[in-house]
Amino acid sequence: MLFLRSTGLTAASLALLLSVCGSAEAQMAHSKSSGLIATLHAEGPARDRAEALKLYGRFIGDWDTQVVTYTPDGVRHEGQGEIHFGWILEGRAIQDVWMIPRRKDRRPDAPSLPVAGNWYGTTIRVYDPDLDAWRIYWIDPATNAYRQQIGRKQGVDIVQEGTTESGALSRWTFTEITPQSFHWKGEVSTDRGGSWRLVVEVFARSTRTHITARVAQ
């Protein structure tokens, strides 16, 4: 309920305010049913590049994560999170959401994981046939962190390389990849690649593994 005291609001002003509020609510309700999710989502990879898309396509699904961070002086911190991968844009790209802590544990007063912060960000991964590599865009408004990288297969791993806002080099690696798990490492170099410091590790396990185990029991 809106209470009017000595605010100087006239009846006409109040009517305009209520009209604007009503319009904003209507726009929000419309956005929820705008068809964006259905338009963005794809059922599978685009046929014209399906083979190349397998590099990240193997991660499609849901993952529980154990996150480990390291301060510059080597102090270790741990937290839990989750990741969700899916096909988008007619199957020509992959989008994933990474979060710390897990969604069920998120609240405004949740303690922040040292070094990393509490992620709620998304990655857009697009295969570029001209580069024969992946363009990677990380966007996390929750921690105000943004990265652009180029990702490629290197041996049995996937390595993404880019530059931070400070000019340091960043290297993010998917390693120890199996159908049920993977190990992700975030590293930084301040001497142009002469040495690398491990900042964040993510140990991910597919939730499909948990479901299968429960069914087997």
Secondary structure, DSSP 8 states (H G I E B T S, - for coil): ----SSS---HHHHHHHHHHHHHHHHHHHHHHTSSHHHHHB-SS--GGGHHHHHHHHTT-EEEEEEEEEE-TT--EEEEEEEEEEEEEGGGTEEEEEEESS-GGG--TT----TTT---EEEEEEEEETTTTEEEEEEEETTTTEEEEEEEEEETTEEEEEEE-TTS-EEEEEEES--SSEEEEEEEEESSTTS--EEEEEEEEEEHHHHHHHHHH-
